[in-house]
């Protein structure tokens, strides 16, 4: 846990942003929604990592 998890969460967030942007560009609402969902999951995971760090 730690840096590897944080990097993975950041990568997931960027992947979600790209997917959302591609969905907007191609007018694909499903893809756009998937991107937003991936970003939300990454944000929750990142918050969990920050909470773990706070208790160390």
PQR file with spaces between the fields and no chain letter, atoms N, CA, C, O and H, PARSE charges and radii, in Angstrom:
ATOM       1  N    UNK     1       0.846   -1.171    0.000 -0.4000 1.5000
ATOM       2  CA   UNK     1       0.000    0.000    0.000 -0.0000 2.0000
ATOM       3  C    UNK     1       0.887    1.229    0.000  0.5500 1.7000
ATOM       4  O    UNK     1       2.089    1.138    0.254 -0.5500 1.4000
ATOM       5  N    UNK     2       0.321    2.328   -0.272 -0.4000 1.5000
ATOM       6  CA   UNK     2       1.109    3.545   -0.267 -0.0000 2.0000
ATOM       7  C    UNK     2       1.245    4.121   -1.658  0.5500 1.7000
ATOM       8  O    UNK     2       0.257    4.363   -2.352 -0.5500 1.4000
ATOM       9  H    UNK     2      -0.655    2.402   -0.478  0.4000 1.0000
ATOM      10  N    UNK     3       2.489    4.337   -2.051 -0.4000 1.5000
ATOM      11  CA   UNK     3       2.758    5.020   -3.314 -0.0000 2.0000
ATOM      12  C    UNK     3       2.199    4.249   -4.503  0.5500 1.7000
ATOM      13  O    UNK     3       1.646    4.850   -5.425 -0.5500 1.4000
ATOM      14  H    UNK     3       3.292    4.140   -1.487  0.4000 1.0000
ATOM      15  N    UNK     4       2.337    2.928   -4.493 -0.4000 1.5000
ATOM      16  CA   UNK     4       1.821    2.128   -5.606 -0.0000 2.0000
ATOM      17  C    UNK     4       0.309    2.275   -5.742  0.5500 1.7000
ATOM      18  O    UNK     4      -0.208    2.440   -6.847 -0.5500 1.4000
ATOM      19  H    UNK     4       2.786    2.440   -3.745  0.4000 1.0000
ATOM      20  N    UNK     5      -0.394    2.215   -4.616 -0.4000 1.5000
ATOM      21  CA   UNK     5      -1.854    2.356   -4.649 -0.0000 2.0000
ATOM      22  C    UNK     5      -2.262    3.756   -5.089  0.5500 1.7000
ATOM      23  O    UNK     5      -3.212    3.924   -5.854 -0.5500 1.4000
ATOM      24  H    UNK     5       0.027    2.080   -3.718  0.4000 1.0000
ATOM      25  N    UNK     6      -1.538    4.757   -4.600 -0.4000 1.5000
ATOM      26  CA   UNK     6      -1.863    6.135   -4.982 -0.0000 2.0000
ATOM      27  C    UNK     6      -1.646    6.347   -6.474  0.5500 1.7000
ATOM      28  O    UNK     6      -2.443    7.018   -7.129 -0.5500 1.4000
ATOM      29  H    UNK     6      -0.767    4.621   -3.979  0.4000 1.0000
ATOM      30  N    UNK     7      -0.569    5.777   -7.014 -0.4000 1.5000
ATOM      31  CA   UNK     7      -0.299    5.903   -8.447 -0.0000 2.0000
ATOM      32  C    UNK     7      -1.374    5.189   -9.253  0.5500 1.7000
ATOM      33  O    UNK     7      -1.810    5.685  -10.292 -0.5500 1.4000
ATOM      34  H    UNK     7       0.079    5.232   -6.481  0.4000 1.0000
ATOM      35  N    UNK     8      -1.797    4.034   -8.780 -0.4000 1.5000
ATOM      36  CA   UNK     8      -2.849    3.291   -9.471 -0.0000 2.0000
ATOM      37  C    UNK     8      -4.163    4.072   -9.452  0.5500 1.7000
ATOM      38  O    UNK     8      -4.881    4.111  -10.452 -0.5500 1.4000
ATOM      39  H    UNK     8      -1.443    3.631   -7.936  0.4000 1.0000
ATOM      40  N    UNK     9      -4.474    4.692   -8.312 -0.4000 1.5000
ATOM      41  CA   UNK     9      -5.699    5.490   -8.207 -0.0000 2.0000
ATOM      42  C    UNK     9      -5.650    6.688   -9.145  0.5500 1.7000
ATOM      43  O    UNK     9      -6.648    7.029   -9.780 -0.5500 1.4000
ATOM      44  H    UNK     9      -3.891    4.660   -7.501  0.4000 1.0000
ATOM      45  N    UNK    10      -4.498    7.317   -9.230 -0.4000 1.5000
ATOM      46  CA   UNK    10      -4.343    8.455  -10.139 -0.0000 2.0000
ATOM      47  C    UNK    10      -4.491    8.002  -11.589  0.5500 1.7000
ATOM      48  O    UNK    10      -5.125    8.683  -12.396 -0.5500 1.4000
ATOM      49  H    UNK    10      -3.687    7.040   -8.714  0.4000 1.0000
ATOM      50  N    UNK    11      -3.911    6.861  -11.912 -0.4000 1.5000
ATOM      51  CA   UNK    11      -4.035    6.326  -13.273 -0.0000 2.0000
ATOM      52  C    UNK    11      -5.489    6.013  -13.597  0.5500 1.7000
ATOM      53  O    UNK    11      -5.952    6.278  -14.706 -0.5500 1.4000
ATOM      54  H    UNK    11      -3.396    6.308  -11.257  0.4000 1.0000
ATOM      55  N    UNK    12      -6.212    5.445  -12.627 -0.4000 1.5000
ATOM      56  CA   UNK    12      -7.629    5.145  -12.839 -0.0000 2.0000
ATOM      57  C    UNK    12      -8.435    6.425  -13.061  0.5500 1.7000
ATOM      58  O    UNK    12      -9.345    6.455  -13.890 -0.5500 1.4000
ATOM      59  H    UNK    12      -5.836    5.229  -11.726  0.4000 1.0000
ATOM      60  N    UNK    13      -8.099    7.473  -12.323 -0.4000 1.5000
ATOM      61  CA   UNK    13      -8.808    8.746  -12.471 -0.0000 2.0000
ATOM      62  C    UNK    13      -8.548    9.335  -13.862  0.5500 1.7000
ATOM      63  O    UNK    13      -9.471    9.816  -14.519 -0.5500 1.4000
ATOM      64  H    UNK    13      -7.360    7.448  -11.650  0.4000 1.0000
ATOM      65  N    UNK    14      -7.297    9.295  -14.300 -0.4000 1.5000
ATOM      66  CA   UNK    14      -6.961    9.820  -15.620 -0.0000 2.0000
ATOM      67  C    UNK    14      -7.667    8.999  -16.705  0.5500 1.7000
ATOM      68  O    UNK    14      -8.171    9.550  -17.683 -0.5500 1.4000
ATOM      69  H    UNK    14      -6.547    8.904  -13.766  0.4000 1.0000
ATOM      70  N    UNK    15      -7.694    7.685  -16.519 -0.4000 1.5000
ATOM      71  CA   UNK    15      -8.385    6.818  -17.475 -0.0000 2.0000
ATOM      72  C    UNK    15      -9.870    7.203  -17.558  0.5500 1.7000
ATOM      73  O    UNK    15     -10.450    7.249  -18.642 -0.5500 1.4000
ATOM      74  H    UNK    15      -7.285    7.238  -15.724  0.4000 1.0000
ATOM      75  N    UNK    16     -10.467    7.475  -16.399 -0.4000 1.5000
ATOM      76  CA   UNK    16     -11.872    7.894  -16.367 -0.0000 2.0000
ATOM      77  C    UNK    16     -12.078    9.230  -17.053  0.5500 1.7000
ATOM      78  O    UNK    16     -13.080    9.430  -17.740 -0.5500 1.4000
ATOM      79  H    UNK    16      -9.995    7.438  -15.518  0.4000 1.0000
ATOM      80  N    UNK    17     -11.130   10.155  -16.870 -0.4000 1.5000
ATOM      81  CA   UNK    17     -11.238   11.466  -17.516 -0.0000 2.0000
ATOM      82  C    UNK    17     -11.152   11.329  -19.032  0.5500 1.7000
ATOM      83  O    UNK    17     -11.888   11.983  -19.770 -0.5500 1.4000
ATOM      84  H    UNK    17     -10.316    9.993  -16.312  0.4000 1.0000
ATOM      85  N    UNK    18     -10.239   10.464  -19.484 -0.4000 1.5000
ATOM      86  CA   UNK    18     -10.100   10.246  -20.932 -0.0000 2.0000
ATOM      87  C    UNK    18     -11.371    9.622  -21.476  0.5500 1.7000
ATOM      88  O    UNK    18     -11.874   10.027  -22.525 -0.5500 1.4000
ATOM      89  H    UNK    18      -9.641    9.932  -18.884  0.4000 1.0000
ATOM      90  N    UNK    19     -11.888    8.635  -20.760 -0.4000 1.5000
ATOM      91  CA   UNK    19     -13.108    7.950  -21.213 -0.0000 2.0000
ATOM      92  C    UNK    19     -14.285    8.925  -21.255  0.5500 1.7000
ATOM      93  O    UNK    19     -15.078    8.912  -22.197 -0.5500 1.4000
ATOM      94  H    UNK    19     -11.480    8.306  -19.908  0.4000 1.0000
ATOM      95  N    UNK    20     -14.391    9.769  -20.230 -0.4000 1.5000
ATOM      96  CA   UNK    20     -15.468   10.765  -20.201 -0.0000 2.0000
ATOM      97  C    UNK    20     -15.318   11.740  -21.366  0.5500 1.7000
ATOM      98  O    UNK    20     -16.292   12.064  -22.045 -0.5500 1.4000
ATOM      99  H    UNK    20     -13.746    9.780  -19.465  0.4000 1.0000
ATOM     100  N    UNK    21     -14.099   12.200  -21.590 -0.4000 1.5000
ATOM     101  CA   UNK    21     -13.864   13.137  -22.692 -0.0000 2.0000
ATOM     102  C    UNK    21     -14.172   12.519  -24.040  0.5500 1.7000
ATOM     103  O    UNK    21     -14.751   13.169  -24.910 -0.5500 1.4000
ATOM     104  H    UNK    21     -13.307   11.937  -21.039  0.4000 1.0000
ATOM     105  N    UNK    22     -13.786   11.268  -24.215 -0.4000 1.5000
ATOM     106  CA   UNK    22     -14.060   10.584  -25.484 -0.0000 2.0000
ATOM     107  C    UNK    22     -15.569   10.393  -25.658  0.5500 1.7000
ATOM     108  O    UNK    22     -16.090   10.501  -26.768 -0.5500 1.4000
ATOM     109  H    UNK    22     -13.315   10.740  -23.508  0.4000 1.0000
ATOM     110  N    UNK    23     -16.255   10.114  -24.570 -0.4000 1.5000
ATOM     111  CA   UNK    23     -17.709    9.975  -24.625 -0.0000 2.0000
ATOM     112  C    UNK    23     -18.378   11.280  -25.026  0.5500 1.7000
ATOM     113  O    UNK    23     -19.329   11.280  -25.808 -0.5500 1.4000
ATOM     114  H    UNK    23     -15.832   10.027  -23.668  0.4000 1.0000
ATOM     115  N    UNK    24     -17.886   12.388  -24.493 -0.4000 1.5000
ATOM     116  CA   UNK    24     -18.440   13.698  -24.870 -0.0000 2.0000
ATOM     117  C    UNK    24     -18.153   13.995  -26.339  0.5500 1.7000
ATOM     118  O    UNK    24     -19.020   14.477  -27.068 -0.5500 1.4000
ATOM     119  H    UNK    24     -17.114   12.388  -23.858  0.4000 1.0000
ATOM     120  N    UNK    25     -16.928   13.700  -26.759 -0.4000 1.5000
ATOM     121  CA   UNK    25     -16.514   13.978  -28.126 -0.0000 2.0000
ATOM     122  C    UNK    25     -17.326   13.187  -29.147  0.5500 1.7000
ATOM     123  O    UNK    25     -17.682   13.699  -30.209 -0.5500 1.4000
ATOM     124  H    UNK    25     -16.224   13.308  -26.166  0.4000 1.0000
ATOM     125  N    UNK    26     -17.610   11.945  -28.811 -0.4000 1.5000
ATOM     126  CA   UNK    26     -18.336   11.076  -29.744 -0.0000 2.0000
ATOM     127  C    UNK    26     -19.835   11.050  -29.466  0.5500 1.7000
ATOM     128  O    UNK    26     -20.578   10.312  -30.112 -0.5500 1.4000
ATOM     129  H    UNK    26     -17.322   11.530  -27.948  0.4000 1.0000
ATOM     130  N    UNK    27     -20.274   11.853  -28.508 -0.4000 1.5000
ATOM     131  CA   UNK    27     -21.680   11.922  -28.118 -0.0000 2.0000
ATOM     132  C    UNK    27     -22.192   10.556  -27.661  0.5500 1.7000
ATOM     133  O    UNK    27     -23.309   10.154  -27.987 -0.5500 1.4000
ATOM     134  H    UNK    27     -19.670   12.452  -27.982  0.4000 1.0000
ATOM     135  N    UNK    28     -21.350    9.850  -26.899 -0.4000 1.5000
ATOM     136  CA   UNK    28     -21.675    8.531  -26.368 -0.0000 2.0000
ATOM     137  C    UNK    28     -21.933    8.684  -24.872  0.5500 1.7000
ATOM     138  O    UNK    28     -20.994    8.756  -24.079 -0.5500 1.4000
ATOM     139  H    UNK    28     -20.442   10.176  -26.634  0.4000 1.0000
ATOM     140  N    UNK    29     -23.196    8.733  -24.495 -0.4000 1.5000
ATOM     141  CA   UNK    29     -23.566    8.988  -23.107 -0.0000 2.0000
ATOM     142  C    UNK    29     -23.122    7.857  -22.178  0.5500 1.7000
ATOM     143  O    UNK    29     -22.742    8.108  -21.035 -0.5500 1.4000
ATOM     144  H    UNK    29     -23.959    8.674  -25.140  0.4000 1.0000
ATOM     145  N    UNK    30     -23.169    6.624  -22.659 -0.4000 1.5000
ATOM     146  CA   UNK    30     -22.769    5.482  -21.838 -0.0000 2.0000
ATOM     147  C    UNK    30     -21.284    5.566  -21.485  0.5500 1.7000
ATOM     148  O    UNK    30     -20.900    5.357  -20.335 -0.5500 1.4000
ATOM     149  H    UNK    30     -23.478    6.420  -23.588  0.4000 1.0000
ATOM     150  N    UNK    31     -20.464    5.871  -22.471 -0.4000 1.5000
ATOM     151  CA   UNK    31     -19.028    5.980  -22.261 -0.0000 2.0000
ATOM     152  C    UNK    31     -18.707    7.145  -21.322  0.5500 1.7000
ATOM     153  O    UNK    31     -17.836    7.038  -20.459 -0.5500 1.4000
ATOM     154  H    UNK    31     -20.777    6.041  -23.406  0.4000 1.0000
ATOM     155  N    UNK    32     -19.406    8.230  -21.500 -0.4000 1.5000
ATOM     156  CA   UNK    32     -19.220    9.398  -20.640 -0.0000 2.0000
ATOM     157  C    UNK    32     -19.569    9.056  -19.187  0.5500 1.7000
ATOM     158  O    UNK    32     -18.856    9.448  -18.263 -0.5500 1.4000
ATOM     159  H    UNK    32     -20.114    8.317  -22.202  0.4000 1.0000
ATOM     160  N    UNK    33     -20.659    8.332  -18.996 -0.4000 1.5000
ATOM     161  CA   UNK    33     -21.076    7.934  -17.650 -0.0000 2.0000
ATOM     162  C    UNK    33     -20.069    6.967  -17.028  0.5500 1.7000
ATOM     163  O    UNK    33     -19.767    7.059  -15.838 -0.5500 1.4000
ATOM     164  H    UNK    33     -21.238    8.014  -19.747  0.4000 1.0000
ATOM     165  N    UNK    34     -19.553    6.045  -17.830 -0.4000 1.5000
ATOM     166  CA   UNK    34     -18.540    5.116  -17.323 -0.0000 2.0000
ATOM     167  C    UNK    34     -17.300    5.879  -16.852  0.5500 1.7000
ATOM     168  O    UNK    34     -16.722    5.561  -15.813 -0.5500 1.4000
ATOM     169  H    UNK    34     -19.798    5.969  -18.797  0.4000 1.0000
ATOM     170  N    UNK    35     -16.909    6.870  -17.615 -0.4000 1.5000
ATOM     171  CA   UNK    35     -15.748    7.674  -17.243 -0.0000 2.0000
ATOM     172  C    UNK    35     -15.964    8.407  -15.935  0.5500 1.7000
ATOM     173  O    UNK    35     -15.074    8.455  -15.086 -0.5500 1.4000
ATOM     174  H    UNK    35     -17.379    7.129  -18.459  0.4000 1.0000
ATOM     175  N    UNK    36     -17.142    8.976  -15.775 -0.4000 1.5000
ATOM     176  CA   UNK    36     -17.453    9.678  -14.529 -0.0000 2.0000
ATOM     177  C    UNK    36     -17.460    8.707  -13.352  0.5500 1.7000
ATOM     178  O    UNK    36     -16.987    9.038  -12.264 -0.5500 1.4000
ATOM     179  H    UNK    36     -17.865    8.938  -16.465  0.4000 1.0000
ATOM     180  N    UNK    37     -17.996    7.514  -13.573 -0.4000 1.5000
ATOM     181  CA   UNK    37     -18.041    6.511  -12.507 -0.0000 2.0000
ATOM     182  C    UNK    37     -16.628    6.077  -12.119  0.5500 1.7000
ATOM     183  O    UNK    37     -16.328    5.936  -10.933 -0.5500 1.4000
ATOM     184  H    UNK    37     -18.380    7.246  -14.456  0.4000 1.0000
ATOM     185  N    UNK    38     -15.768    5.866  -13.101 -0.4000 1.5000
ATOM     186  CA   UNK    38     -14.389    5.470  -12.810 -0.0000 2.0000
ATOM     187  C    UNK    38     -13.668    6.551  -12.012  0.5500 1.7000
ATOM     188  O    UNK    38     -12.879    6.247  -11.117 -0.5500 1.4000
ATOM     189  H    UNK    38     -16.012    5.980  -14.064  0.4000 1.0000
ATOM     190  N    UNK    39     -13.935    7.793  -12.333 -0.4000 1.5000
ATOM     191  CA   UNK    39     -13.320    8.895  -11.596 -0.0000 2.0000
ATOM     192  C    UNK    39     -13.808    8.910  -10.147  0.5500 1.7000
ATOM     193  O    UNK    39     -13.028    9.146   -9.225 -0.5500 1.4000
ATOM     194  H    UNK    39     -14.576    8.040  -13.059  0.4000 1.0000
ATOM     195  N    UNK    40     -15.090    8.661   -9.958 -0.4000 1.5000
ATOM     196  CA   UNK    40     -15.647    8.660   -8.601 -0.0000 2.0000
ATOM     197  C    UNK    40     -15.040    7.534   -7.770  0.5500 1.7000
ATOM     198  O    UNK    40     -14.708    7.734   -6.602 -0.5500 1.4000
ATOM     199  H    UNK    40     -15.724    8.469  -10.707  0.4000 1.0000
ATOM     200  N    UNK    41     -14.893    6.357   -8.364 -0.4000 1.5000
ATOM     201  CA   UNK    41     -14.296    5.229   -7.652 -0.0000 2.0000
ATOM     202  C    UNK    41     -12.849    5.556   -7.284  0.5500 1.7000
ATOM     203  O    UNK    41     -12.413    5.281   -6.166 -0.5500 1.4000
ATOM     204  H    UNK    41     -15.163    6.195   -9.314  0.4000 1.0000
ATOM     205  N    UNK    42     -12.117    6.137   -8.212 -0.4000 1.5000
ATOM     206  CA   UNK    42     -10.723    6.498   -7.950 -0.0000 2.0000
ATOM     207  C    UNK    42     -10.638    7.531   -6.831  0.5500 1.7000
ATOM     208  O    UNK    42      -9.742    7.461   -5.989 -0.5500 1.4000
ATOM     209  H    UNK    42     -12.472    6.360   -9.120  0.4000 1.0000
ATOM     210  N    UNK    43     -11.560    8.484   -6.817 -0.4000 1.5000
ATOM     211  CA   UNK    43     -11.566    9.500   -5.754 -0.0000 2.0000
ATOM     212  C    UNK    43     -11.820    8.871   -4.380  0.5500 1.7000
ATOM     213  O    UNK    43     -11.197    9.255   -3.390 -0.5500 1.4000
ATOM     214  H    UNK    43     -12.288    8.540   -7.501  0.4000 1.0000
ATOM     215  N    UNK    44     -12.736    7.905   -4.330 -0.4000 1.5000
ATOM     216  CA   UNK    44     -13.035    7.234   -3.063 -0.0000 2.0000
ATOM     217  C    UNK    44     -11.822    6.438   -2.589  0.5500 1.7000
ATOM     218  O    UNK    44     -11.474    6.463   -1.409 -0.5500 1.4000
ATOM     219  H    UNK    44     -13.242    7.593   -5.134  0.4000 1.0000
ATOM     220  N    UNK    45     -11.184    5.735   -3.519 -0.4000 1.5000
ATOM     221  CA   UNK    45      -9.987    4.968   -3.156 -0.0000 2.0000
ATOM     222  C    UNK    45      -8.876    5.902   -2.665  0.5500 1.7000
ATOM     223  O    UNK    45      -8.173    5.598   -1.702 -0.5500 1.4000
ATOM     224  H    UNK    45     -11.466    5.715   -4.478  0.4000 1.0000
ATOM     225  N    UNK    46      -8.734    7.023   -3.334 -0.4000 1.5000
ATOM     226  CA   UNK    46      -7.693    7.984   -2.943 -0.0000 2.0000
ATOM     227  C    UNK    46      -7.977    8.542   -1.553  0.5500 1.7000
ATOM     228  O    UNK    46      -7.056    8.725   -0.757 -0.5500 1.4000
ATOM     229  H    UNK    46      -9.305    7.270   -4.117  0.4000 1.0000
ATOM     230  N    UNK    47      -9.236    8.812   -1.262 -0.4000 1.5000
ATOM     231  CA   UNK    47      -9.604    9.304    0.062 -0.0000 2.0000
ATOM     232  C    UNK    47      -9.273    8.255    1.127  0.5500 1.7000
ATOM     233  O    UNK    47      -8.820    8.595    2.219 -0.5500 1.4000
ATOM     234  H    UNK    47      -9.983    8.663   -1.910  0.4000 1.0000
ATOM     235  N    UNK    48      -9.502    6.985    0.803 -0.4000 1.5000
ATOM     236  CA   UNK    48      -9.158    5.913    1.726 -0.0000 2.0000
ATOM     237  C    UNK    48      -7.662    5.864    1.993  0.5500 1.7000
ATOM     238  O    UNK    48      -7.234    5.659    3.129 -0.5500 1.4000
ATOM     239  H    UNK    48      -9.870    6.709   -0.085  0.4000 1.0000
ATOM     240  N    UNK    49      -6.871    6.052    0.947 -0.4000 1.5000
ATOM     241  CA   UNK    49      -5.412    6.065    1.115 -0.0000 2.0000
ATOM     242  C    UNK    49      -4.970    7.232    1.991  0.5500 1.7000
ATOM     243  O    UNK    49      -4.077    7.086    2.825 -0.5500 1.4000
ATOM     244  H    UNK    49      -7.219    6.219    0.025  0.4000 1.0000
ATOM     245  N    UNK    50      -5.595    8.383    1.800 -0.4000 1.5000
ATOM     246  CA   UNK    50      -5.250    9.544    2.615 -0.0000 2.0000
ATOM     247  C    UNK    50      -5.623    9.315    4.074  0.5500 1.7000
ATOM     248  O    UNK    50      -4.909    9.741    4.982 -0.5500 1.4000
ATOM     249  H    UNK    50      -6.321    8.502    1.122  0.4000 1.0000
ATOM     250  N    UNK    51      -6.751    8.638    4.290 -0.4000 1.5000
ATOM     251  CA   UNK    51      -7.174    8.341    5.665 -0.0000 2.0000
ATOM     252  C    UNK    51      -6.178    7.386    6.318  0.5500 1.7000
ATOM     253  O    UNK    51      -5.835    7.549    7.489 -0.5500 1.4000
ATOM     254  H    UNK    51      -7.330    8.292    3.553  0.4000 1.0000
ATOM     255  N    UNK    52      -5.714    6.391    5.561 -0.4000 1.5000
ATOM     256  CA   UNK    52      -4.725    5.458    6.101 -0.0000 2.0000
ATOM     257  C    UNK    52      -3.453    6.210    6.487  0.5500 1.7000
ATOM     258  O    UNK    52      -2.869    5.962    7.542 -0.5500 1.4000
ATOM     259  H    UNK    52      -5.993    6.259    4.610  0.4000 1.0000
ATOM     260  N    UNK    53      -3.036    7.123    5.625 -0.4000 1.5000
ATOM     261  CA   UNK    53      -1.825    7.908    5.906 -0.0000 2.0000
ATOM     262  C    UNK    53      -1.985    8.764    7.157  0.5500 1.7000
ATOM     263  O    UNK    53      -1.029    8.971    7.904 -0.5500 1.4000
ATOM     264  H    UNK    53      -3.511    7.324    4.768  0.4000 1.0000
ATOM     265  N    UNK    54      -3.206    9.261    7.380 -0.4000 1.5000
ATOM     266  CA   UNK    54      -3.445   10.121    8.526 -0.0000 2.0000
ATOM     267  C    UNK    54      -3.296    9.356    9.828  0.5500 1.7000
ATOM     268  O    UNK    54      -2.946    9.943   10.852 -0.5500 1.4000
ATOM     269  H    UNK    54      -3.982    9.093    6.773  0.4000 1.0000
ATOM     270  N    UNK    55      -3.558    8.051    9.807 -0.4000 1.5000
ATOM     271  CA   UNK    55      -3.486    7.246   11.032 -0.0000 2.0000
ATOM     272  C    UNK    55      -2.115    6.647   11.267  0.5500 1.7000
ATOM     273  O    UNK    55      -1.900    5.957   12.263 -0.5500 1.4000
ATOM     274  H    UNK    55      -3.842    7.574    8.975  0.4000 1.0000
ATOM     275  N    UNK    56      -1.187    6.904   10.360 -0.4000 1.5000
ATOM     276  CA   UNK    56       0.168    6.365   10.539 -0.0000 2.0000
ATOM     277  C    UNK    56       0.990    7.251   11.428  0.5500 1.7000
ATOM     278  O    UNK    56       2.156    6.954   11.689 -0.5500 1.4000
ATOM     279  H    UNK    56      -1.362    7.465    9.551  0.4000 1.0000
